[in-house]
Amino acid sequence: MKTKFASFRLSAKYLLTSLQRRLMREARYAVTKHWWIWIIAALLPLQALALSGEEVIKKSQAAFLYPGKDFKARVVMKLINKDGQERVREMTMLRKNAGEAGGDQKYFMYFFQPVDVKDMTFMIYKYPAKDDDRWMFIPAINMVKRIAAQDKRSSFVGSDFTYEDVSGRDIEEDTHVVEREEKVGDRDCYVVKSTPKGADSDFGYKFTWVDKANFLPLKEEQYDRKGTRYKQFTADEVADVKGQPTIIRRTMKNLQTGHRTEVAYLKTEYDLGIEDSLFSERFLRQPPRKWVD
């Protein structure tokens, strides 16, 4: 009896020891596997961990076009030809977001000068992934004109900016690839190449230099369908406005004609509580002074 009991104790002890050894081996394996994951991740190229081109452009549009719940600026636009002759347009620009960055927006602009555009107003309903709605009130003929969707790449009131430049181009219309990383001045940037998906675009592709810190577009170069560079955008001054990095001076230049448009934001404000009712045909004809002055 003692012999059988002793034999049972030895077997139980052997099983317990085997189980302990197995658990220790599995624990060591788990720890080793965990560290190998970290080591492999550390050895991966930086590009494998970086943002995609589409992610960079989404963040850039959020920083450039969507900061704050709403926005107001007094804008001076100089149209300058290759000989240095200037024409000046002055306006108030208002913008209101319907929700999160990348969603619907509404824009309203009122022109003060020159005389031929005084009291003219312009309104945009911007939608993601479909054509925007645009209207312009022309006081000289007392008419509200609907701007056709196909005119989005036309000149905005004679400037080097297009209607599409004002409110931004839909991300889904292009493919976006991070080509490289490069400095603009002392700012580290992603350089993103955007190529239209459709054949009806009037440009072949463009490069955008996006600040890696605040995601503002610091430079953009557009190429025509033959691959020739023809337009260049530059962010000439960035300021902090209520905690929002904001481009307050910008230039769009036509590199083929030498004509350029310089834009300065003299007064910029965020989160004013702009009423949604402002963005209506009624106020295109008679905008409330408290918002446009």
C-alpha positions in Angstrom: 0.0 0.0 0.0 2.8 2.4 0.9 4.5 1.5 -2.3 1.4 2.3 -4.4 0.9 5.6 -2.5 4.5 6.7 -3.0 4.2 5.8 -6.7 1.1 8.0 -7.0 2.8 10.9 -5.3 5.7 10.6 -7.7 3.4 10.6 -10.7 1.5 13.6 -9.4 4.7 15.5 -8.7 6.0 14.6 -12.2 2.8 15.9 -13.8 2.8 19.1 -11.8 6.5 19.7 -12.7 5.8 19.0 -16.4 2.8 21.4 -16.4 4.9 24.1 -14.7 7.7 23.7 -17.3 5.1 23.9 -20.1 3.6 27.1 -18.7 7.0 28.7 -18.3 7.9 27.8 -21.9 4.7 29.3 -23.2 5.2 32.5 -21.1 8.8 32.8 -22.4 7.5 32.3 -26.0 4.8 35.0 -25.5 7.3 37.5 -24.2 9.7 36.7 -27.0 7.0 37.1 -29.6 5.9 40.4 -28.1 9.4 41.8 -28.3 9.9 40.6 -31.9 6.7 42.5 -32.9 8.2 45.7 -31.5 11.6 45.0 -33.1 10.0 44.4 -36.5 7.9 47.5 -36.2 11.0 49.6 -35.3 12.8 48.2 -38.4 10.0 48.9 -40.8 10.6 51.8 -43.3 9.1 55.1 -42.1 6.9 55.1 -45.3 5.1 52.0 -44.1 4.0 53.8 -40.9 3.2 57.2 -42.6 -0.1 58.7 -43.7 -1.5 57.9 -47.1 -2.0 60.6 -49.7 -5.7 60.6 -49.2 -5.3 60.9 -45.4 -3.0 63.9 -45.8 -5.4 65.7 -48.1 -8.3 65.0 -45.8 -6.4 66.5 -42.9 -5.3 69.4 -45.1 -8.8 70.3 -46.1 -10.0 70.0 -42.5 -7.2 72.5 -41.4 -7.6 74.8 -44.4 -11.4 74.9 -45.1 -13.2 73.7 -42.0 -11.6 75.3 -38.8 -14.2 76.6 -36.4 -18.0 76.2 -36.6 -18.2 79.3 -38.7 -15.9 82.0 -40.1 -15.8 85.6 -41.2 -13.1 87.6 -42.9 -12.7 91.0 -44.6 -10.8 90.2 -47.8 -8.8 92.4 -50.2 -8.0 90.8 -53.5 -5.5 92.3 -55.9 -5.5 91.3 -59.6 -2.1 92.1 -61.0 -1.1 91.7 -64.7 2.4 90.9 -65.9 3.1 94.7 -66.3 2.3 95.3 -62.6 -1.0 97.0 -63.2 -3.5 96.3 -60.4 -7.2 96.0 -59.9 -8.6 95.7 -56.4 -11.7 93.8 -55.1 -12.8 94.0 -51.5 -15.4 91.7 -49.9 -16.6 90.1 -46.8 -16.5 86.3 -46.8 -18.7 84.2 -44.5 -18.6 80.4 -44.0 -20.6 78.0 -41.9 -20.1 74.3 -41.4 -23.1 71.9 -41.2 -21.2 69.3 -39.2 -17.8 67.7 -39.0 -14.8 68.4 -41.3 -15.4 67.1 -44.8 -19.1 67.6 -44.6 -21.6 70.2 -46.0 -20.7 73.9 -45.9 -22.3 77.2 -46.9 -20.4 80.3 -48.1 -21.6 83.8 -48.5 -19.7 86.8 -50.0 -20.5 90.4 -50.3 -18.5 92.8 -52.6 -17.7 96.4 -51.6 -15.5 97.5 -54.5 -14.8 98.3 -57.2 -17.9 100.1 -58.4 -18.8 97.6 -61.1 -19.1 94.8 -58.5 -20.4 96.8 -55.5 -23.3 95.1 -53.7 -22.8 91.9 -55.7 -23.2 88.8 -53.6 -22.1 85.2 -54.1 -23.3 82.0 -52.3 -22.2 78.4 -52.3 -23.8 75.2 -50.9 -20.9 72.8 -50.7 -21.6 69.1 -50.6 -19.2 66.2 -50.4 -19.0 63.8 -53.3 -21.5 65.7 -55.5 -21.7 69.0 -57.4 -22.0 72.1 -55.3 -24.8 74.7 -55.8 -23.6 78.2 -56.6 -25.5 81.5 -57.0 -24.5 85.1 -57.8 -26.7 88.2 -57.4 -25.9 90.9 -60.1 -27.3 94.2 -58.9 -26.8 96.0 -62.2 -29.6 93.8 -63.7 -31.2 92.9 -60.4 -30.9 89.2 -61.1 -29.8 86.1 -59.2 -27.8 83.8 -61.6 -27.3 80.1 -61.0 -23.7 79.1 -61.8 -23.6 75.8 -63.7 -21.7 72.9 -62.2 -19.5 72.6 -65.2 -18.3 76.2 -64.6 -16.6 75.3 -61.3 -13.1 75.7 -62.9 -14.0 79.1 -64.4 -12.4 82.3 -63.0 -13.9 83.7 -59.8 -14.7 87.4 -60.5 -11.8 87.7 -63.0 -9.2 86.4 -60.6 -6.7 83.6 -61.0 -8.7 81.6 -58.4 -11.6 79.4 -59.7 -15.0 78.9 -58.2 -13.7 75.5 -57.1 -10.6 77.0 -55.4 -12.9 79.1 -53.2 -14.6 76.2 -51.5 -12.2 73.3 -52.3 -12.2 70.4 -54.7 -13.9 67.1 -53.6 -11.3 64.6 -52.4 -13.0 61.7 -54.2 -12.5 63.4 -57.6 -8.7 62.6 -57.6 -6.3 59.9 -56.5 -3.7 61.1 -54.0 -0.2 59.8 -53.5 2.6 61.0 -51.2 5.5 61.4 -53.6 8.1 62.6 -51.1 8.8 64.8 -48.1 10.3 68.3 -48.6 10.8 71.6 -46.8 9.0 74.9 -47.7 11.1 77.5 -46.0 11.7 75.9 -42.6 8.5 73.9 -42.6 8.6 70.1 -43.1 6.0 69.1 -45.7 4.4 66.1 -47.3 4.4 66.5 -51.1 1.1 64.9 -52.5 0.4 64.3 -56.1 -3.3 64.5 -57.0 -4.5 63.1 -60.4 -8.1 63.5 -61.6 -10.0 60.3 -61.9 -12.2 61.6 -64.7 -11.2 62.7 -68.2 -13.2 65.9 -68.1 -10.8 67.8 -65.8 -9.0 70.8 -67.3 -5.8 70.0 -65.5 -3.6 66.9 -65.7 -2.3 66.7 -62.1 -1.1 68.8 -59.2 1.4 68.7 -56.4 0.5 70.1 -52.9 3.1 70.8 -50.2 1.2 70.1 -46.9 2.7 71.3 -43.6 3.4 68.2 -41.5 2.7 70.1 -38.2 -0.6 71.9 -38.9 -1.6 70.3 -42.3 -2.1 73.7 -44.0 -1.3 73.7 -47.8 1.8 75.9 -48.1 2.2 75.5 -51.9 0.5 74.0 -54.8 1.5 73.6 -58.4 -1.0 72.7 -61.2 0.0 71.1 -64.5 -2.0 71.1 -67.7 -3.0 67.9 -69.6 0.3 68.1 -71.5 2.3 68.1 -68.3 3.3 71.8 -68.4 3.2 73.7 -65.1 0.7 76.5 -65.4 -0.6 77.7 -62.0 1.0 78.1 -58.6 -0.6 78.7 -55.2 1.5 79.9 -52.2 0.6 80.6 -48.6 2.5 83.8 -48.0 1.6 84.3 -44.3 0.2 82.1 -41.6 -1.1 83.5 -38.3 -2.7 82.0 -35.2 -6.4 83.2 -35.0 -8.1 82.0 -31.8 -5.9 79.0 -31.7 -6.5 78.1 -35.4 -3.4 78.3 -37.7 -4.8 80.4 -40.6 -3.5 81.5 -44.0 -4.0 85.2 -44.0 -2.1 86.0 -47.2 -2.1 83.9 -50.3 -1.2 84.2 -54.0 -2.4 82.3 -57.1 -0.3 82.9 -60.2 -0.8 81.9 -63.8 2.7 80.9 -64.8 1.9 81.1 -68.5 0.4 84.6 -68.7 2.3 86.2 -65.7 -1.0 87.3 -64.2 -1.4 86.8 -60.4 -4.0 87.3 -57.7 -2.9 88.3 -54.2 -5.4 87.9 -51.3 -5.1 89.4 -47.8 -7.4 88.7 -44.9 -7.5 91.9 -42.9 -10.0 90.7 -40.3 -10.5 87.1 -39.5 -12.8 85.6 -36.9 -14.1 82.2 -35.9 -17.2 80.9 -34.1 -19.4 84.0 -34.3 -22.8 82.2 -34.3 -23.7 83.0 -37.9 -27.4 82.2 -38.5 -28.2 79.5 -41.1 -31.0 81.8 -42.5 -28.3 84.1 -43.9 -27.6 81.6 -46.7 -30.7 82.3 -48.7 -31.7 83.9 -52.0 -33.5 86.6 -50.0 -30.3 87.8 -48.4 -28.4 87.6 -51.6 -30.4 90.6 -52.7 -30.4 92.4 -49.3 -27.7 91.0 -47.0 -27.9 92.0 -43.3 -25.4 94.7 -42.5 -24.3 93.2 -39.2 -22.7 90.3 -41.0 -21.2 91.9 -44.1 -19.9 95.2 -42.7 
